[in-house]
Amino acid sequence: MNQRMAMNRFTGCDVLLVCFTAFVALVPTMAHSQEIGLSLDAARSQVDFAWQTQSLAIKPDLEKELEANAIQADGKTMPLLIKQFGTAPALGHALYISMHGGGGAPKQVNDQQWKNQIRLYEPEEGYYVAPRAPTDNWNLWHESHMDPLLDRLIAAFVIVKGVDPDRVYLMGYSAGGDGVFQLAPRMSDRWAAVAMMAGHPNETKPDGLRNVPFALYMGGKDSAYGRNRLAKEWEEALAALQSKDPEGYVHRVRIFEDKGHWMDRLDRECLPWLHQQTRVAWPKKVVWVQDDVTHDRLYWLGVPPGVAKAGSVVIAEARDQQIEIRTEGSDVSELVLYLNDHLLNLDQPIRVIWNGQECYSGQVIRTESAILRSLQSRFDPKLAATAILELHKPSEDSNKTPR
């Protein structure tokens, strides 16, 4: 399932845009040039208003789910165990989502692993949440329903509990570690940092972790499925990526040579490291590698509904007033840029270069419809775009005339 489909279920059942129905019915047919451009201050006010209004609409349902300790999305239910630690900072508590082991095992085995997970870690501050996987399959944490479930879980704690969306952390042990390997890159714009314990990466690669601090913990004697060998390969791969891109690929790897699959809780040292990390919601550079569960948006990059393809790669970087996009070797012909003044000065013209060819030059105005569309694509106030630019890949024989 792609992210657009997941978000449609999320917004449809909860009527997120209930107070904007009349307006949203009008704006899809409005040409970009016909809309009224917003000033920076007006755009910020509109983001706050839209977020607060939509949050109020969904809050009663989210409160009921948290009271029942069970999140619902995509036709699945995900039970929760919750602990609260410390005093909330001014911007709100942190949120630690900690995924249990098991998988490919009877229900009672996974239930036991789940109940054990809530006892494994105690952060200094924040909500520590151990969800119970909705299924007992081997890939229980990276099935396609996990993305909308985690989105809804995060939204529930942000809206109901006042969690800071820039301080959401993902953790997992064993099969939960498998899930971290998969979910960290494909949902990278949700996490401040992640910690993988004793898991197996399967087919995933670290390239998509450019903006997510990644901690890896492994027992040196944990040889099942080649976990210890693959951990060292990932350590080398992350170091190589960071060497080429020093501002990205922050990582921390600890291999306890005398430990097996159970690390005697030495992996608890990840908590202070995680706590130091804060999400960069508008990174200047994004490396987007589509998983087999595709998404329609990552950070400020997007694709139209139904276009996302597994395995496609988009690398985009914003510098000064210019965005450079590279999709060489990937079948990507359409992109959506979700823009904000955190990324570029929208009061000034911008230039977009795609695979070495100019495909746009000019100003992109801030609009109410862009804000609403952004919140539909990612229900997160810190990721709300105020302007949107849709692009087509220039042909090789393009005369470079701006679109």
N, C-alpha and C positions, 0 to 999 in steps of 0.2 A: 504494500500500500504506500502511495506517496504521501508526502506531508500535507498537500492540499486537501486530499480526501480525509485525512485524519482531522484536520482543522475544521473542515466542513461539518463533521459529526460533532466536534466540540462546540462550535458556535451554534449549530442548528438546534441541538437539544436544550441548550441553555439560553437561547435568545440573547446572545451577547450584544447584538446591535439593535435591541428592541427600541431604544429611544432615537435611533437614527434611521428607521425604516424608510420614512418618506424621503429623507435626503439621499440615502443610498440608492433608492429607486431612480433618482434623477441623474446622479453623477456619472454612471457608466457611459452614457451617451454624449457627455460633454467633451468637446475637444479640449486638448491641453491648453491651447491659447485662449479659450473662452472662460476658463476658470479665473477667479480672483486670486492673485498672488498674495501670500501672507508675509508679513514681516517676521523677523526672527522671534521677537517677543510674542507676537500673535500666534505663531506656530507652536511655541512652547506651551502657551496657555491652552491651545486646542488639544494638544497631546494630553495634558493633564485632565482636561474636561472629558475627552473621549475615554480615557482610561478609567477615570472615576465612575463615569456613567455605566460603562460596560461592566466594571467590577461589581457595582451595586446590583446589577441585573443577575449576575451569576452567583453572588455570594451566598444566598440562602441554600442553594443546592450543594455548594461546596461545604458549607457548615454541616449539613446533614451527613455528607459522606465522611467528614472528619469525625463527627460524633459517633458514627457507626464504625470507624476505623477501617474503611474500605472505599477505595477509589474506583470509579466506574468510567470506562471509555471503550469505544470500539467493540462493544458487545462483551467485554470482559470485566471481571471484578478482581481487584488486587487488594487483599487484606493488608493491614498495617499494624506494626507495633511501634510505639512512639515513646521517646524519653526526651525530657527537656533539661538542659544544663545551663547554669550560669545566668547572668543578667544581660539582657539585650542591650547592645550598643545603640547609639542614637539612630542609626539607619536600619535597625532591626536585627533579629537573630540570624545566624547562619543556618543552613539546612544541609545535613549530611544524609544522603540516601545510600544505604548499605545493603547490598544484595547477597543473599545466602548461597551456600553450596548445595550440592545434590544434583538434580537433573538426571533424566533417564532412569529414574528410580521410583519405587512405590510412593504413594502419597504420604504415608507415615514417616518415611525417611526424609522427604523434603520438608515436612512439617517440623520435624526435630531440628533440621538444619536451620530453618527459619527462626525457631525459638532460641536457638543458640546464638544466632547473629546479633540479636538485640543486646546480648551480654558482652560482645567482643570488644567494643570500643566505647570510650567515654570522652568526648571532646570537652575542652574547657568551657566552651560556650556554644549554644545553638540547639536546634532540634535534631535529634538523632533518630532516623526512621529506618526500620527494617521492613520492607515490603515482602509479602509472600507471593512468589511467582504465580500467575494465573493458571499455568499448566505444570505438568511434571515431565515435560519433554526434555531431551538432552540439551537443547538450545533454548531453555526456558526464559533466559533473560534477553535474547536478541531476536525473538520472533517479532513479526511486524506490528503486533498490537502493543508492544512495549513503548514505542515512541509516543503515541497519544496518551497512554497511561502516565508516563513520566511527565509529559507536558501538563497534564491535569493535576498531578500530584504537586508539581512546582507551583502552579497557579493557585491551588488551594492554600498552600502555606504562605504564599505572598499576600493573597487577598484576605484570608481569614486570620492568619497568625502574624502578619506584618513582617515576614522574612524579607531580607535584602536580596533581590534577584541577582545581584552581582556577587553573592557569596553562597552559591549552591555547589555542593561537592558530591561526586559519585565515587562509591567504593564497592568492592566485591571480593569475596574469597572463593577460591576453587571455581565452581561453575559460575559463581557471581563474578569472579575475575574474568572468566570467558566473556561475560556480558560487558564488563568494563572495556576490554579490548575492542569490542564491536561498537558499543554505544558512545564511547568517548569521541571518536572522530566523526561519526555520522550525526551526532547531536552536539557538536563541539561548541556551538554558540550558547548553550545553556550552562556550561560548567565554568566555575572559577578555577577548578583543578580536579584531578581524579587520582585514585590510588587503586592499583591492580595487585591483588594478592593471590599467588599460587594458581593462576589460570593459564589457559591455552589460547593463543590468538586465532587459531584456525586460519582462514584465508586473509584476514585483514592485515594491512600494512600501516606503518606509523606516519606516512606522509601527511595525512589529514589532521595531525595533532599540532600543527604549526602554532596555534594560539592557545593551547590547553596545556598547562603544566601537568606532566604525567609522571606519577610515581609507580615504580614496579618493584614488588617484593617477591622473593622466591627462595625456597630452600635449595641448596646446592645438590642435595641428594634426591630431589623431587624429579625423578627420571620418567615417570609415567607420561606417556604421550609426548615425550621429549620436552617437557616443560622447562627443565633447567637449561637445556641446550638453546631453546628458543628465547629464553630470557636473556641469555648472553648475546644472541644475535640481535635482539631488539636494543640492547644497550649499545651495541656497535652502530646499529642503524640510526638511532636517535642522535648519537654523538656525531655521526657523519652529516646528518641533516642540519644540526646546529652549527657545525663547522662552516657549512656553506651559507647558512642563514642565521647569523649570531643573535639577531633580535627575536628569534622564534625557537620553538622546540625545547623549552625549559623542561628538564627531566631530572629525576632522582631514581637511581637504581641501587637496590640493596639485595645482594645474593648471599645468604647465610650458608656458607659452605658445609657446615656440619648438621644442617637441619633438613628434614624431609618435607613432606606435604604440610605438616603442621609445624609452624615456626615458633611455637611456644610464646606467642604474643609479642615477639620482637618487632613485628610489623606495626605495632602501636605507635612507633616513633613517627609514623606518617602524619599523625594528627596535628602536631605543632606546625609542620611544613605546610599542610593543606591550609591551616588557619591563616597563614601569612599571605595566601594568594587571593587576589581579587580579579574577577572577570574583566577583561578588556572588551567591552561591548562593541566598540567601533575600531577594530584593528586596521591599521593602514594596509596590511597585506593579508590576503585570504588564500588558502590552498584548499579547494573544495574537491574531494574525491567521493563520488557517489557510490554508496554501498548497494547491495542487492535490494535493500529496503531504501527506496529513493525518497528524496525530499525536494520540495519546490523552493526552499530558501535556506541559506546559511549566512549568518551575519548580514552583510549588505548586498549579497549576491542572490539572484533568484532566476528561475525559469518559469515560463507560462505553464499552466496546468496541463498535465498529460505529456509534457515534453521530456521530463527527466529520464535519463537512461543510466542503468547500472554501469559502473566502471568509467564514466566520463569524468574528465578532470578540467577544472577551471582554476587558473591562477590569476589573481587580480591584485593590483597595487595602486594606491592613491598617493601621489606626491605633488605637493603644491596644489595646482588646480587641474591636474591631469590624472586620468585613470588609465593604466595600461593593463590589457587583458591578454592572456595567452591560453589558447585551447588547442595548440598543435597536437595532432594525434587523437583528438577527441571529436566525436560527431555532435558538436554543440553549435547550433546555428541561431539560437535566440537566447537573449539574456534580459533580465530585469535588474536594474540597479536601484536599490533602496537607499536614498541619500539623506544625509543629515549634516548640519553644520559641525558636528563632531568630526566629520570626515573631510569636508570641503567647505569653503565659503560660498554659500548658495546665493549671496548677493553679487557674486562675480561670475563671469562665464567659465565654463569648464570645457575640457577637451578629452575625448575618449579615443584611445588607440587600441585596436583589436588585431592581434597578430601582425603588428607593424603598420596597419592601415588606419587612417582616421575614419571613424564612423559617426562621430558627433562633435560639434563645436558650437557652443552657445550657452545661454543661461537656462537653468532648470528651476522653475518656480515652485515654491512651497504652496501646497494646497490642502484643503480639508479632506478631499477625496483620497489623496495620497496617504494621509494619516490613518484614515479608516481602513484603507486597503492594507496598509502595513500591519495594523493591529489584527486584521483578519489572518494575515499570513504568519504572524508570530505574536501571540498575545503576551507581550512583555513591554512594560513602559520604557525600559532602558534601551530597547531595540527599535523603538518607534521611528520610522522614517517620516520626513516631512515633505519629501519630493521623490518622484519616481520617474525613471527614464527607461523606456523599452527600446531594445537594440536588436538589429539583425546583423549577423556576421557579414562583413563586406566580402564580395567576391574577389577572386584573385586578380581579375582584370579591372577592379574598381578604379575609377578616376579620382577616388578619395574625396568626392564631394560630400560634405556633411549631410547626414540624414535629417 
